[in-house]
Amino acid sequence: MAAEELRGVFERGAEERLPVGLTLLAGAVAAAVVSPLVWVVANALDANGALALLAAPTTIRVFVNSGFLVVGVTLGSLAVGVPAAYLTVRTDMPLRRPLTVLLAMPLVIPSYIGAFAFVSAFGPKGSLQGVLAPLGIESLPSIYGLVGTVLVLTLYTYPYVFLTTRAALKSMDTTLIDAARTLGHTRTEAFRRVTVPQIRPAVAAGCLLVALYALSDFGTPAIMRYDVFTRVIFSNYNNVLGGGRDLAAMLSLQLVVVTGIILAVESRVRGSGVEADAPNARTTPVRLGRWRWPAAGVCTAVVLFALAVPLGVLTTWLLQAGQPTTGALGFEVTYVTNSVFVAAGAALVSGLAALPVAYFAARHAHPFASLFERASYIGYAVPGVVIGLALVFFGAHYGGSLYRNGLILLPLLVFAYVVRFLPQAVGSSRAAVEQVSGQLPEAARTLGRTPTEAFRDVTFPLVAPGVVAGAALVFLTTLKELPVTLMLRPAGFDTLVTRVWTAYGSGYVGQAALPAFVLLFVSALSMLLLLRMEEYDVE
């Protein structure tokens, strides 16, 4: 009887029988990805005085601060991204093509590098203060706190809204707008009643990415001295065996709950959109008249703030450092080799782990397939500082001397990267699998090949480019990951990210410039890879 019940678990009616090995393998990957979240929840529920911690002034303050930050950054990105997308797609604004590329480029700059640059330029004793001092201006409004954090994060997250909105505007049927105008609607009314319903799902998707990024970002709030979930969790993680463990666990659980609320709100706001009868139908662009060049000027100002400030500051640091580029305070090749080593490990493991999940989800319309694929995406929704904290908990409790001596930190670090960025590999691999006809491996089966041989000789060579592309994206993204690297790296194991962080924190800003430029180069590569994978059009 037990055998019959087990067989029923792997069958979907009479029409489909799930392969046991593939199902178990995909399930194991999904369980591994979910395990850090389970660990955090278990520790939070086991915390001493959980209710008191929830009502503590620190907890309430962090919750409120994080809420203000998420709302502020999301609204700011909405205010910048949607108008910029509309101007570059639907109007006759000059320089639309170069501005489209430049408006997307802030994604190349990690937000913590942008925060370093803005503090250096506009903070106390910053570059701007030095220029204004001879004019009698002794101080500037503080860039620290909520306002500065919202400003910096908005500048480096609005492209999410810009790109998704722009894609929706390019694919919509603009003849509907002309029809609305002929019925007597003003341009504003036509935009509200016709354009907004069609682009709302794309705008909501972009806002979701912005909100999740703002909620999970650690570097920018830490630099801007603004207490949010990630900053306070990170400050308590070193004391996981003491009093800091309970507070960090409770804050992590709250952070996960808030993330879930954001996902639920986005799902309600997004709606199903409006389907056009003739998508991509184009009409004459909206004429801006005398506002053509002012509109281009506003877009250019956004680009200058987001790109020129950090690039200018980093160049100044590099030229004025006056410090050696080698030695204890200088740039070491090991920063690059260490970064490449752990990123390559994460990319390899992610590619291998993503393949069974992607293949299972693409080839089988079964609840298990959907469940395992959705579980693999949890790392994207759970902030890196929570994943890092969970693995610190695990290592401190069960790692024993291996953890204390740092022997298992590198495997834990790679595992954290895999949990964090596996969705990138799964998405690319599934897209590749779906492009391969299921009849090809079936033909190989009729020629006497086993399922494993058919996959190895027929399917895998065809999906390999997609698997490699996903692994490459994981590699490039891993190089920029900050909180996980800081929390789990072994002592003395410095990467490009940790070098930028420690050099700036120690006041050696000149030594932060070169690794920062390398990170920008890596970010540019990942941006180009994303655009190529999506075949993005800037026309």
N, C-alpha and C positions, 0 to 999 in steps of 0.2 A: 504493500500500500504506500509506503514511504517513497519507493522508487517511482510509482505512478504520479504522486504529488510533485516530486522533483521534476519529472518529465513535463508536467503541466506548466511549471513555472517558466520553462524555456520554450513553450509553444504558444503561439498566438492563434487561437482557434485551430482550424484544420489546414489553414492556408500557408502558415509559415512556421518553420522550426528554427529556433535560434541555435547557432553554433555554441556549444557549451564553453569551449576554450576561449573564443573571442569575447563572449559575454563576461566570463570571469576576469579576463585580462582588462577589459574596459572598466569593469566594476572596481577592480583593484586600483586602477589609476584614479578613478573618481573618489574612492575612499581615501586615498593618500592625499588628494588635494583638499578634501574637506577636513582632514584630521586636525590641522592647526586651529581651525575655527571651533571644533568640538572641544579641543583642549582649553581654549580661552573660556568658553561657556562653562565648562566643568569647574574651572578654577574660580570663576566669578561666583558661581552658585555656592562654592565651598568657602567663600571669603568670610572672615570673621566680621560680624556686624555689618552685613551687606546693606540692610535698610539704613543704618546710620551713615554709611558711606554714600548712599544715594542721595541722602538729604544734607550731606556736608556742604558747607559754603563753597569749598573748592570745586566740588563736583557740579554744583549749580552754576557757578561762574564759568567753568569750562564749557558746559553745555550751552549756555547763553552766548558766550563768545563764538563758539563754533557755528551756532545758528546764524548769528549776525554775519559771520564771514561767508558762509555758503550763500545766503540770500544776497549779500552785497556783490559778491563775485559773479553770481549767476545773472543778476540784473544788469551789472556792468557789461558783461559779455554779450548779453542780449541787446543792450543799447548800442554797442559797437558793431557786433557781428551781423545783425540783420540789416541795418542801413548800408553797411559796406557791401554786403552781398547784393542788395537791390541795386545799388549804384553801379556795380561792376557788371551786372547782368541785364538790367532792364532800362538803363538810361544811356544817353549819349555823352556821358562824362568822359573827358579826354584822359589818355594814358591808362585806359582800363586794363589792358593786358599786363603791362609791367606792374601796375598796382595790385592786380589779382595775385601775382606771384609774391610780391613783397608783403601783402597783407596776410598771406599764409605762412610766411617765414618765421614769425615769432615762435611757432611750434618747435623750431630748431633749437631754441635756447632753453635749457632747463631753468625752471623758475627760480631755483636757489642761486644760480649764477646771475640772473636778472636782479634778484634781491641784493646780492653783494654789490652789484654795479650801482643800483639806485641809492643804497646807503652811502657808498663812496662819493657819489655825485651830489646828493641832496641832503645827506645827513649832517649832524654836527661836525664841524671842521672838514666838511666835504669840499669838493671842487667848486661848487657854486658859491658856497660861503666864502671861500678864498677869493673869488672874483669880486664879490659884493662888499667885502670888508673895507677896501679903500674908499668906498662910497658912503661909509658910515653905517652900513647895515650889519649889526653885530650878531644877529641870530635869525634863523629861519623857522617856520613852523615845523614841529617834529614830524619826521616821516615814519617814526615808530608807531606801533599800535595798530588799531583796526584800519584806519584810513590808508596807511602805507601798505599794509598787507593786501587789502582789497585792490588797491591800485596796481601793485606788481602782479598779483595773480590774474587780474583781469587782462592785463597786457599780454600775458602768455597763455591764456586759455580761450580768449574770444575766437581764435581761429577755428575751434571746434564748431561753434555756432556759425561762423562765416562759411566754412566749407560745406556743412550739411545743408544750410539754407540756400547756398548758391547752387548746389546740385539740384535741389527741389525746384528752384526758380527756372533753371535751365530746361527741366523736363516737363514743366507745366504747359498747359494749353493757354496761351495768352490771348487767343481770339475770344475767350470768355470775358476778358476784361473789356474788349471792344464792344461786345454785346451789352455788357452792363452800362457802358457809357451811352450807347444808343438808346437805352431805356431811361435816360435822364439822370443816372447816378454821377456824382462828382468823382474826380480821381481818387479822393480819400475814401469815399464810400465804396467805390469799386475795389480798392485795395482791401478794405475791411471785410467785404462780403464775398469776394471772389478769391483774391490772392491768399489771404490769411488762412482760410480753411484748407487750401491745397498745400501750403508749406508748413502748417502746424506740426505734423508728425516729425518733419525734419528738424524744425526748430526745437521741439521738445527733446529729440535725440541729442542734439548738440548741447542743450542746457543740462541734460542728464550727465554727459561727459564732464562738463564744467563743474557741476555740483559735486560729483564724485571726486574729481581731482582736487577741488578746494578742500573738501572734507578730509582727504587722505594725505594731503601735502604736509610734509614735516619741515623741510628746509626753510621755506619762506617765512612761516610764522615764527620759527626759532630765530632767524636773523632779525626779524622785525619786532621781536620781544613781545609777541602777542600770544597769550596762553589759550591754546585750543587743545582738543583731545590729543593730537599727535605729539605736541610738544611736551605736555605733562606726562603722557605715557612714557615717552622716551627718557624723561628725567628721572622716572622711577624704576626703569627696567633693571638697572644695575643691582637694585636691592630686592631681587625676586625672592630671596629666601628670608627677607625681613618684612618690615611694615609696608614697604613700597609695593610688595606683591599684590596685596588685596586691592589697593587703590588702582594700580595699573590694570588689574584684571577687570574691575568694575567699569573703569573708563573704556576699556577695550570692548566690553560687552555693549555699553551704551553706544559706542561708535558704530558697532555692527548694526545695532537696532536702528540708529539714525540712517545708516546706509540703506537698510531695507525700506524705511519710510520714504526716502528719496526715490527709490525704484518704484514703489507703489504710486507715489504722486505723479511721477513721469508717465506711468502707464495710463493713469486717468486723464491727464492733461493731453497726452498725445492723440488719443482718439484714433479713428480709422482713416481720417483724411477724406479727400474728395477725389474720385477717379474722373479723369478727363476723357472725353470721347476722342480727342486728337492730341495726345501728348507730343511735346516738342514742336507743336505748331507755333510759328513765330510771327510777330507783328512788328510794326515800326517801333523803335525804342522811344521811351519817354524823353521828350526834349526838356532840358533843364534851363535853357536860355542863359540868362546872366549868372545863374548859379552853377554853371558847368565847372568853371575853374575854382570857385570857393569849395565845391564838393571835393574836387581832386586835392585841394589844399588840406582839407580836414583829414582825408585818408592818408595823405603824405605825413601829416603831423603824427598820426597814430603810429605809422611805420617808423618815424624818426625816434619817437619815445621808446618803442619796443626794441628796435634794432640798433640805432645809432648810439644810444646811451651805453648799453653793455659793451658793444664792440669798441667804442671810444675809450671807455674806462679800462678795459682789459689791455688795449694797446698802450695806454698811458702807463699802466702797471708794468708792462713788459719792457718798455723803453726807459722808464725811470727807476727801475728796481735797484740798479747799482749793486746787485748781489750776485754771487756765483751761480751758475746754472748746474753745477754738480756738487757733490758732497752732501753733508748732513742736512743743509738747508736748501739744497738745489734739486733740480729735476733729475730723477733717476729712471733709467730704462726699465727697471723692475716695476715701476708704476704701470707701465704699459703692458709688460709681460704678465703681471699678476691680473690685471683687468682682463686681458685676452684669455688667460687660462680659465678663470672662473666663468666668464661669459661663454667661452666655447663649451665648457662642461654643461652649463645650463642649456645651451642651444642643442647640444647632442641629446641630452636626456629629454628635453621638451619635444624634439622631433620624434624620438622613439615612443614616448608616452602618448603623444597626440595621435599617432597613426591608428592604434586600435580603437580609440574613442571616435575619431573621425570616420573611419571605415564602418564601424558598427552603426553610427548615426545615419550615415549616408545610404547604407544598404538595407537597413531594417526599420520599418515603420512600427516600432514596438515601444510601449511605455518605458521599458528599461533603456532603450537607446536615447530617448529624449531626456530621461532622468540623468543618465551618465554624462551626456553632453552638457546639460545645464550645470551639473555639479562641477565640471571642469572649468566653468567660467567664474566660479566663486572667487578665485584669486584676484580677478579684475575688480570685483566689487568690494573686497575686504582690503583696507589700507595695508601698505607694506609694514608699517610700524606694528600692527596687530599680529601679522604673520611672524615677524621677527620676535616679538614678545612671546608668542606661543612656543616657538622653538627654543628660546632662552629658558622658559619654564621647563620644557621637556629635558633639555640638556642638563640644567642645574639639578633636576630631581633624579634623573635616571642615567646621566652620563658618567657620574662618578669621577674617577681620576682622568678618564679620557676627556671629559669636558673641562675639568680644571686645568689640564695640561694643553688644552686647545687641539687635541688630536681629532676630534669629531666636528670641529667648527666649520672646516671647509666643506665637508659633506652636507652639514646643515645649511650652510650658506647657499650651496648649489640647489639644494632641495627647496629652499625659500624662493629662489629665483624661479624655479620651475613652477611652483604653486602660483606665484605672482603673474607670470607671463605665459603660462600654458595656453590660454585662450587664443593668443596670436598664432600659435602653431596649429591648434585645432581648427580654427577658422580657415586658414590657408590650406591645410590638408584636406578638409572636408570639401572645399570648393574643387580641389583637384580630383578627388574621388568621384564627385558627382559628374565630372566631365568625361569619365571613362564609362563606356557602355557596359552594363552588367552581362551582356551576352558574350563578351570576350572571354572572361574566365569560364563561363559555361561551355563555350566551344572547346576550351582547353580540357575541361573535365570529360567531354565526350571523346577526347583523344587519349584518355587513360591517365591524365594527371590527377593527383590528389588535390584537395582544396588548397593545402599549403603550397604545393608546387605551382598551381595555377596562379596564386597570388604572387609568388616570388618571380615567376617567369613572365607573367602577362601584366598583372595590375600594377605591381610596384614600379617597374620601369616607367610606366606612364604617369604615375602620381608623384614620382620622385621630385620633379621640379617644384611642385607645390609644397612638398614636405621641406625641401631645402630652403625655399623662400620663407616659410614660416619660421624655420630654425634661424635663418639669418636675421629676421626681424627680432626674434628673442635675443639673439646675440647683441645686436645694436642697442636694444632697449635696456638690457642688463647692464651694459657699461655705464649707464647714467643713473642707475638706482641708488638712492642715498640711504634711507633709514635702515633697510635690511642689511646693507653692507656695513654700516657703522655698528650695528648691534651684534652681528655674527662673525665678523672677520677675526681671525686669530691675531694675537698680539704681534706687531711688527709686520703684518701683512698689509701693505699700503697699495691702494689702487689710485687711479686718476681721480675718482670721486673723493676718496678719503684725503688725498693730498690737497685738493682744492679746499676742502672743509677745514682741515687742520692748519693749513698755511694761512688762510684768512683769519681763523680764530686766534692764531698766535701772533697776528699782526704782520706777517710776512706776505703782504699782498702781491709783491712782485713774483713770489714763488708760486702763487696761485694762478698766475696768468697763463703760463704755458700749458699745464694740464687742462685748464679751462678751455683754451683754444682747441686742444685735442678733442675734448668732449663736444664742443660745438661742431667740429668736423664729423664726429660720429653721429651726432644728431642730424646733421644735414644728410648723411648717407641714409639714415632710417627714414627721413622725410622723402627722399627720392625713391626709396624702395616702396614706401606706401603709395606714392603717386603712381609709380609704375604698375604696382599690383592692381590698383583701382582704375588704371588707364584714365587718369583725371585729365580733363580738358580745360585749358585756361582761356579758350577763345570767348 
